[in-house]
């Protein structure tokens, strides 16, 4: 992930609690300490606007709105509507990459870079590498995947250094993968469908829908049940 350089971790009490909970998980590596770490992380993300959430919501909202636009009216109309008529006639993958650069402000800040990483990871997870695929994907699945990617990358941004201290790279990534798996499984199972196919995004802010789904994702982490849920 390319977002950590220059990042100053938050110092609010909720983040201090989350850092202690992650330290407890690193010591114990049991289900109770893992559940506590995920819950405290959710509380910290919920305590105020999480780092990058506004940039991410704007970027993800644009992705959803563009996907709906080209589905309803066609690619050329979508490009004109988003001010990118210069991309008409370009290759499908070039169009997709240029739009991602535009929506994430060319990763000009840590917040924008976090958004770019999250969108790229979500599209990779869904095996979307062309604008045609973006226009045919289920919008609720796309929204959920983008939000989950943002939550996981936010976890890494805040705890990568702590988890990596005194450990090899392989040990660090094993722990991160473990946390990713538990968080992602819970979010995939618990996030509600937004029924985006039925919403006219020309009349409602797509970014506000993303923000609402982010809030739901943080709440899911706060009430994380761990292995007891299964």
Buried (B, 14 or more C-beta within 10 A) or exposed (E): EEBBEEBEBBEEEBBEBBBEBBBBBBEEEEEEBBBBBBBBBBBBBBBEEBBBBBBBBBBBBBBBBBBBBBBEEEBEEBBBBBEBEEBEEBEBEEBBBBBBEBBBBEBEBBBBBBBBBBBBBBBEBBEBBBBBBBBEBBBBBBBBBBBBBBBBBBBBBBBBEEBBEEEEEEEBBEBBEEBBEBBBEBBEEBBEEBEBEEBEBEEEEBBEBBBEBBBBBBBBBBEBEBEEEE
